[in-house]
């Protein structure tokens, strides 16, 4: 049995013979739902298409949905289902990336300037995609062009899943932009570990990149929930533009940390369950 996965391409209808950067997007939905053409994302896609990007929003298989539909999901089977889910999503991201590379000439895409972005489950997927590339994951070696890496990664409330209690990078990762609210109850802001596996949220990833001297931009908002999975695509385009212009395509080696504390937002519990 095979799945048919699709992608949507957004590009400005103005003649331009120059190759363009590509902004890929992976939707969220807890690996149980979501759509690549969700109307709430369209202004984000159109904004970057007008700025000269080829924007590609992709499908991927929803592993948790499949496990729920099969009736096999339980507390005991969750860890295995989670690992399978991440492998499916990451493999589909790699397939879509390879498809973009294969069509780069026809689409006018510069293969060295492909940026991966994602929301929530999609943010986990793009972070796992980068982590897999840098650590020689078999799916990355199998599906992607040799020596490929993303030019940058933008994560809207994402995390990296790992079976080791610290992050390890065999190759230097691309510059990353990490958005997160410190009261997120869906995806951890810091690090959580259980049964020999760990989830590293944006704060932990930023701390790790800082220690390694790798360019990143960490945008943290206190007393804010999982809404950071979609709000920045509407509210923080100036910061995203600056990240792309300076750290990704400008080659500036900077660590930028923006910490927002809304003065009129009530305190929210920070402990992740």
N, C-alpha and C positions, 0 to 999 in steps of 0.2 A: 504494500500500500504506500502511495506517495501523496504528499500534500502539494497543492499548487499555491505558491507564495507569490505575491505581487508587490510591486513598488510603484509609487507615484512620483513623477518628476515635474518640478516646477522651475521654469526658467523665463526670464524676461523676454518679451517678444520684440527685442531690438537687435538689429544685425551687429555682430561683434565677432571678429575673426580670432580674437585672442582666446587662449585657453582660460578656463575659469576654475576657481576653487569649488569644491563640492562640500555641502553641508548635509550629512546624513542624519536622520532622526528615527529613533525607536520609541514608540508609544509606551505608556504604562498601563497598569490595570491588574497588578498582583499576579501576573501570569495566568489569569483566569478570564480576562476581558480586555477591552480596548480596541481601537481601530486606527489604522494608519491615516485615515482621512477624517478624523474627528474635527468637526467644524471649529472647535476652540483653538486648534493649532494653525488654522489657515493663515491668520494674519502674520504669524511667525514665519511660515514658509514664504509668504508673498513678500514680506519685508526683506528677507535675505535674497530672494530671487531678484528683487529690484536693485539690491546692492551689488549684483553681479555674480551671485553664487548659482550653481546648479544645485537645487535642493531636492533631496531624495528621501521620501518617507516610506519605510519598509514594513512589510508583514513579517511575522515570525510565529513559530508554533508555540502554543500556550500549554506548556507541560502540566501545570497544576490543573488546568481545566480538563485535560485529557484524563488525569488520574482521578479527578472527582467524578467525571462522567462514567469512568470504568468501575467506580465504586471501590477502588483499591486504596483510597487515602485514609490513613489512620495515624495515630501518634507514633506507632511503631514503624510504619512505612514512610513517614514524612521525610526523614533524612535522605533516603534513597531517591524518593520522588523529587526532592529539591535539587539534588545533584544532577539527575536526569533532565530536569526542567532547565537548569542553567546551561547544560551542554547543548540542548536543543536550541535555545535562544541564541547562544553565542555562535553555534555553527551556522544558524540562519543569517546572523549578522555577517559572518565571514562570506557566506555564499552571495549575499547582496552586495557586499563590498567587491568581491571578485567580478560580479556582473557589471558593476559600475566601471571597474578597471577595463574589462573586456570591451565596453562601449565608450570608453573615454574619448577616443578619436572622433567617433560619430557625434558624441554629445558635447565635444569641446571642453572636456574636463582635464585638468592637470592632475595626474595620478599622485603626484607628490604633495598635493594640497587638499587631501580629503580629511574633513573633520567629522568625528562621530559625536552625536549628541543624543541624549535620551532622558525620559521622564520616569522617575520611580522604578518600576520593573525594567523599563527601557534604559534607565540610568545605570542600574545594576548590570544590564547586558553590555553596555558600551564599556563600562569599567572592567568587567570580566573579559571582554574582548581584548582590551589593551593589555591586561595582565597576562592573558594567554599568549599574545604575540610576543611580549617581552620575555616570557619564560619558556618559549618553545613548545607550547601545547600542540599535541598531534593534530588537532583540528585546524590550527593556524597554519601549520606546515603543509597540511594536505590541501587546504582550500585557497590560500592566499598566494599571490605572486611572491617569489623569493625576495627577501629583504624588505618586504612591504611594512610600513607602519603608518598609522594615522598621523596627520600633521598636528592634531590637537584633539582633546576630548573635553566635552562639556557635559557635566552630570547635574541633573536637577533632582536632588534628594536621592542619591544612590549609595551603594556600598560595594565592597569587594568581599566575596566569600572565600574562605581559605581553610585548609585543614592543618595549617601551622599557625602558631600563636604570634607570628610576626609576618609582616609583608616582606617579600623577597623579590628583587628584580634582577634577572640575569642580564638584561639589556636595559639601557636608559629609556624610561617611558617618555611619551610625548607630553608637552605642557598640558596641564589640566586646569579646568575651571570647575569648582565644586560649590554648589548652592545647597544650603541646608538650614532648617530651623532646629534649634536646640531642644524643642519640645515635641519632636516628631515621634509619633507612636507607631508608625508603619515601617519605617526604615531607620535603623539606629544612627544617631548623630555621632556617637563615639564607637567603642568596641564592645561587643558582647560575645561570650563564648559559652557553648553548651555541648556536652557529649563529644568533646574532641574536635569541634569545628568552631570557627570564628567568623563573625561579620564585622568588617571594618568600615565604619561610616566616614562621612566627609572630614570630620575633625581629625580622626585617626590617620586618614590618608594624607591630609595636609601636613600633619606633624611628621609623618614618615618622609614625605617629599622634602620638607624643610631640612631634615637631618641630612638628606642626600644631596642637597643643593640643586634640586630639579625645579625648574620654573613652574609656578602654579599660582592660581588666584582662588582664595577661599572666601566665599561670601556667606557669612553666618548671621542669622537673625534670631535674637533671643525671644523666648516665650512664643514661638511660632511653630505651628504644626506642619503636617505633610503638604500644606498648600504650596510650599516651596518647590514642589514637583511640577507646578505649572505657572505660578505667578511670575517668576523671573522672565519667562518668554514674552510677557506683556510689559512688565514694569522695569526690567533691568537691561534693556537692549543697549544702552550707552556703555554699560560695563562689559557686556558681551562683545560689543564692537571693539572696545579698547583691548580686551584680551586677545581677540583675533588679530588685530592690527599690530599690537606690540609684542606679545609673547609667542604667538603662533607664527605669523608671517614676518614679523619684524625681527625675530631672533633675540629679543631682549631677555636677558637672564635675570628675571625678577621673581621675588616671592611677594605677592600682594595679599593682604588680609583685610577684608572689609567686615567689620563687626557692627551690626545695627542693633540698637536697643530701642524699640518703639516705646515712647513715654506714656502712651495711652492704652497699652495692651496689658491686661491683667496677667499676673504670674500664673504659669502653667506647670504641672508636674513634669519633671525631667526624666524620671526613672523609666527606662524602656522595659516593657514586659514581653 
